[in-house]
């Protein structure tokens, strides 16, 4: 599915800074890809300015004048990202898969129709129920049970 950056800015009731690029997916800020959506909530982090992505940042974030990215400035970028994700990248759009970039330790049981996204870490002896979706960068500690 394709979305326009301006459509996302309008949803958040704010202005788009930069080009109204097409957005096809989300990505982690340290793995930023062209035409993807990400966010920066920590001070001092500098993104790759060459990608042509849409990045949600704090109101006081200083944008590099040479950046090819587009930006949305907002008070709470992480919350805004979650709202956008929920609106535009709904859970029902995910097909079950286990990312090659996920770390799954020994003796983990994974149910049917699960989605385990990039950079997930699942500790030893965990049980994951059916139809579970685990988003990027989630850490599940050893001996954890997640039900259907």
Secondary structure, DSSP 4 states (H G I P E B T S, - for coil): --EEHHHHHHHTTS-EES---EE-EE--GGG--TTEEEE--STT----TTS--EEEEETTPPPPTT--SEEEEES-HHHHHHHHHHHHS-GGGPPPEE-TT-EE-TT-EE-TT-EE-TT-EE-TT-EE-TT-EE-TT-EE-TT-EE--
